[in-house]
Amino acid sequence: MFRYFEQNFSWSFAVSIATEMGAINEIDAACAPLRPFQDQPAEVALDRWYRSWDALGDKLSAQAVADAAEGHDFTAGMKYLRAAAYYQMGERLML
């Protein structure tokens, strides 16, 4: 399995799932800042994890709104789909 986070199997597994639903460069932008937190206590690590993925979902959602306003419905739909996947990745490890 691809190990984006060398010390955190759960996070690497989530990244592997996300790559099937999203864009690699977006996923890397969300995950690269998380590397220093992969072995931190859960309350710190999971907060950072959630915030990073949530911010990426928010970014894509805002882009989708702008695309839809310009009549680019297909492009907006694809961005909403990726945003939903990113929100899901942020929440899936919170349990």
C-alpha positions in Angstrom: 0.0 0.0 0.0 1.1 3.5 -0.7 2.3 5.2 2.5 1.9 8.9 2.3 2.3 9.1 6.1 5.1 6.7 7.1 4.1 6.6 10.7 0.3 6.6 10.4 -1.4 3.7 8.6 -5.0 5.1 9.0 -4.0 8.4 7.5 -2.2 6.7 4.6 -5.2 4.5 4.0 -7.5 7.6 3.9 -5.2 9.2 1.4 -5.3 6.1 -0.8 -9.1 6.2 -0.8 -9.1 10.0 -1.5 -6.9 9.5 -4.6 -9.6 7.4 -6.1 -12.1 10.3 -5.7 -10.0 13.4 -6.1 -7.0 15.2 -7.6 -3.6 14.3 -6.4 -2.3 17.9 -6.2 -5.3 18.9 -4.1 -4.8 15.9 -1.8 -1.1 16.7 -1.5 -1.9 20.3 -0.6 -4.1 19.1 2.3 -1.7 16.4 3.5 1.8 17.8 3.2 1.3 20.2 6.2 0.0 17.3 8.2 3.2 15.2 8.2 4.6 16.7 11.4 1.4 15.8 13.2 1.1 12.2 12.2 2.5 10.9 15.4 1.2 13.5 17.7 -1.5 12.8 20.4 -4.9 12.0 18.9 -6.5 15.2 20.1 -3.9 17.3 18.3 -3.4 15.1 15.2 -7.1 14.6 14.5 -7.9 18.3 14.9 -5.3 19.2 12.3 -6.5 16.3 10.0 -10.1 17.5 10.1 -9.2 21.2 9.7 -7.0 20.5 6.6 -9.5 18.4 4.8 -12.4 20.7 5.7 -10.5 23.7 4.3 -9.9 21.8 1.1 -13.6 20.9 0.9 -14.5 24.6 1.5 -12.1 25.7 -1.2 -13.6 23.4 -3.8 -17.2 24.2 -2.8 -16.5 27.9 -3.3 -15.0 27.2 -6.7 -18.0 25.1 -7.6 -20.3 28.0 -6.6 -18.4 30.3 -8.9 -18.4 27.9 -11.7 -22.1 27.3 -11.4 -22.7 31.1 -11.4 -20.9 31.3 -14.7 -23.0 28.5 -16.2 -20.3 25.8 -16.0 -22.6 23.2 -14.4 -20.5 20.1 -15.3 -17.3 21.6 -13.9 -19.2 22.8 -10.8 -20.6 19.3 -10.3 -17.2 17.7 -10.5 -15.9 20.2 -7.9 -18.8 19.5 -5.6 -18.1 15.8 -5.9 -14.5 16.2 -5.0 -15.4 18.6 -2.1 -17.8 15.9 -0.8 -15.0 13.3 -0.9 -12.7 15.7 1.0 -15.2 16.4 3.6 -15.7 12.7 4.0 -12.0 12.1 4.4 -11.8 14.8 7.1 -14.6 13.2 9.1 -13.9 9.5 8.6 -11.1 9.5 11.2 -12.9 11.5 13.8 -14.7 8.5 15.2 
